[in-house]
């Protein structure tokens, strides 16, 4: 079954059928649905090689992420990658994982050998040499996080990390907490600084003191979260609440509180960005700063990637999602 046959059956032009199957925005949703249903009914499969030659596309996108074990240990990151992969596959696009040690630009060979149509750049930095290099090459990229180093328009998808963390502190302050500790990651990724600023803004807006002993920049690992929370609990005046900017050390914090008998009892409140993993050892509904479902995030990023490949204006490819607070166990501080 060819495109011509589908077009004839539906009374459409071959161009319209082709653009509908490739997800172009200038084709209505109803027409896309009709064309896709007809293609599925007839078992139509596109000639991938012919399409690549005609359109000059590779049908592959690279995802650059830091060359460390931490992203691959983070369930939120892995789930997001899985959802992006599934959504891009609907367009016959493959997602290639490109681990990159900062400064080595190991992904350049994919560009130079023309093996990808675009790049997704995860865990962006405020001053990110990867984004600068891609922009100088005029190569299509979507930054998963904003960066302050670029002076020209670029495509980006991000969460309002500062607002999410301030939301958490505001929630705890409204419950009466005055001693709120912060566990944050210890690297230069943009979202980390944004979340820490949200913590500081929350303290300031609620007239709460800033205790240096309550602020810890740690490795994004369960062990670091566990050990740091134990140290916080051992202070002469321990915090009554903890906020975590990462669900990996957040799970470690939850385990330390659980072992101390403080989590299920609600003696110490805990709020974690992205919440606890579904297989977390402490089985308790911890309050979470949610950033949308993984499916919704994957769909958003895949849709933006396809628009990027189609050379849509970059100003139309800048999306900031607002987080939400999902209530779990948060309590008033002890009197």
N, C-alpha and C positions, 0 to 999 in steps of 0.2 A: 504494500500500500504506500503510495507516494503522496507528497504534499499536494500535488495537482489533483489527485483523486479526492482527497479530503476537502480541498477547496471547492471542487465541483459539487460534491454532495451537499455542502453547507451553503453554497451560493456565495462564497467569499473569494477574494483574490488570494493567490498563492502567497503574496507578500504579507497579507493580514494573518494568514494561517501561520506562517513562519514566525512573525513577530509575536503572535499569541503564544506559541510554544516556547519562545525564548524569553517570555516574561516582560516584554516591553510595556512601559506605562501608558503609551498612547493607544493601547488596545483595551477596551472596556473589560471589566471583570466578567460580565455575562458572556462576552465573546470568547474570552480565554477559557471559561468553563465549558462552553459548547465545543470548542476546538479540542480541548484536552479529552473530553468525553468521547468525541469521535475518534481521536487517535488511540485511546485506550481500547475502545470497542473493536477497532480494526487491527490492533496489535502493532501500530506504527512505531518504529524505532528510527531515530535520525541517523543518517550516515555521518558518524562523528568525524571521520577523516575528511570527508568532503566539506563539512561545515567549517572545520578548522582551516582548510586551505582557502575557502571562499572568504571567511571573515578575518583571517589572520590571527586567530585565537588559539591558545594552547589548551584551554579548559582545565586549568589548574591554578590554584592560589596558594601562596606560601604563608605560614603563620610563624613569625619570628618570636621566640620567647627566650628568657635568660637561660644560660647554660649552667643551671644548678639543679639539685634534686628537689628543691622546694616546690616549684610549680607542679611537678608531677606527683607530689605528695598531697597537693591541695585538691580535695574532692570537688570544690566549687569550680576550679579551673578546668579539671578533667571533664566534668559534666558539661561545662560551657563548650569546650572543644568538640565533644560528642554531638551536641545539638547543632553547632555550626556545620559540622561535617554532614550531618543528616539533611539539613536544609539545602546546602550547596549541591548535594547529590541529586536533588530534585531538578537541578538545572544542568545535570551531567558535568558538574564541576568537581574536581578532586581537591582535597585540602592536604597540603604537604606540611608536616611539622618540621620546623627549622630551628633547632636549638642553637643559640648563638652566644658565645662568650664575648662580653662587651669589649669592643675595640678591635675584634678580629674581622668583622664583616664577612663571616663565612657564607652568608646567603647571597653574596654578590655573584657567585658562579651560576646560581639559578637564573638571575637576570641576564647575565652576559651570554649564557647559553640558550636563552629564550625558552625556558622551561616553565615559566609562570606568567600569568596575565596581570597579576597584582599581588601586593603583599599586605598582610595584616600584621601589625606590630603591637605585641602585647607588653604589658608592664612598662609603659613609657616613662621616661625620665623628664624632669624639668628642662634639662639641657641634654637632649637626646641626639647623639651623633648619627644614629640609624635614620631618624627622620630627616635630618639635614642632608644626608647623603642621598636618600631616595628623592627628596625634593629637587636637589641639584641635578639629578639624573632625569628629572621629569618623568619618573616612573610612578604609576598609580599605586597608592597605598592608603590604607585606612588605619589610623592610630586608635588603638583601644585604650584611650586615656588622653587627656589634653597635655600639651607640652608648651612651655613658655619660650622655646628657642626659635620658633618659626615666625617669620614676619609676613609671609604670604599665606593665603588661604590654603587649607588642607582639610581632608575628610577625617572626621573623628567621631567616635562614639564613647560616651563616658557616663558615669553616675555622679550625682552631686554628693561626693564623699564628705565634704565639709558639713553640709546640711545634715547628712545622716548621722554623723557623730554628735553634732550639737543637739539633734533631736534626742539622742540617747541620754546625754547629760541633762537636758531639760526635763526629761521624764523622771530621772532619778532625783533631781532637785525638787520637783513637784511632790515627790513622796517624802521629802524631808532629809534626804542624804546630803551631808556636807563634806564627807571624806570619800572622794571618788578617785580611784586609782585608774591609771591608763597603761595598757600593754599595747605597744606598737612595734611594727617591724623596724629593723635597723639598717635600711638601705635607702637609696635616693629615688625610688620610684615615686612618680607624681602623686598617686593616690594616697600614699603614706603621709606625706606632708599635709595634704588636704584634710585627712582625717584627724591628724594631730591638731591642726588649726581649729577644726570644729570642736575638739575637746577644750582647747583654751578659750574659744569664743563662748562655749557653754558655761564654763566656770565664771567668766567675766560677766555675762549677761545675768547670771543668777547670784552675783556677788559672793561667790564661793572662793575660799583661799586656794592658792596653788602650792601644793606640797611637793617639793622636788623628790622626796622619798617615795612618792606614789607614782612617779612617772618612770617607765622602763622601756627602753628601745632594745628589743631582743630578736633573736633569730626566729623566723616563722616556723617553729617546730613545736610539737606537743611537749617534748621534754623541757624546752625553755619556758613554755607557759606554765607547766607544772611546777618547776623549781622556783620561778619568780613569784608565783602565787604563794608558795610555802614561805618564801622570804617576807612577803607582804604581811602574811598572817602572824609572823613572828615579831613584827614591829611592836614597840611599847604601846602605840596607839594605831592599830591596824585600820585599814579602810573598811567602810560598811558597804561599799559597792565597787565593782570593777567593770570597766569597759575595755573590749578587745577589738583591735582593727583587723583581725585575721582569725578565721575559724580554726586554724591549726593550733596556734598557741591558746586560742579560746577553749579548745577541747582539753588542753593540758590544765588550764585554769579550772575548768569544770571538774576535772578529776581530783585536783588537790582540794577543792572545796567539798567535794563529795566524800573524800576520805576523812576530812576533818568534821564531817557531820554538819556542814554549814550550807549545803546546797539544797537538799530536799527539805530541810527545816526552814529554808528561806532566811537564815541568819545573815547571809551576805548576798546582795543582789549582783547578778552578772548579766551583762548585755554583750552580745557578740555579733560583729558584722558577718552576715550570711548564716548565722546560727550554728548549731551543732550538726555534724554529719549524721546521716540516718543510722549509722552503725556505731555511734558513740557509746563508750562504756557507761557513762552516767546517763541513765534513762530518765530524763527530766525535760520539761518544756522550758528551755531557757529563752528569755526575751531576745529577739534578734532584730537587727537592721536588715531588712530584706530589700533586694535590688531587682525584683521581678523574677519570674520563674526562669529556669535555664532554657526552657523551650521558647519563651518569648524573647529572651536575649539572643538565642541562636537565630531565630527568625529575623530579628531586627538587623543583626550583623550581616547575615546572608543577603538580605534585601539590599542593604547599603553596598555590599560588595558587588552585587550584580549591577547596581546603578553606577558604581565607580567604573566597572569594566565597560559600560556603555557610554562613558565619558559625559555623564551628567554634571552640571555645574557643582563645584566643590562646596559652594555656599549652601546648597541644598542637602549636603551630606554632613551635617554637624548636629548631633543629637545628644541632649543631656537628659538623662532619666532621673526622676525624683525617687528616692528610697522611701520605704514605709517601715514603721515600727510594728513588729508582730509581738504582741504581748505573750509572756510566759510567766515564769516565777520571778517577779520583782516585788520587793516588800518594803515597808517602812523600816527605817533603821531602828535598832533597839534604843529604848530610852535610857 
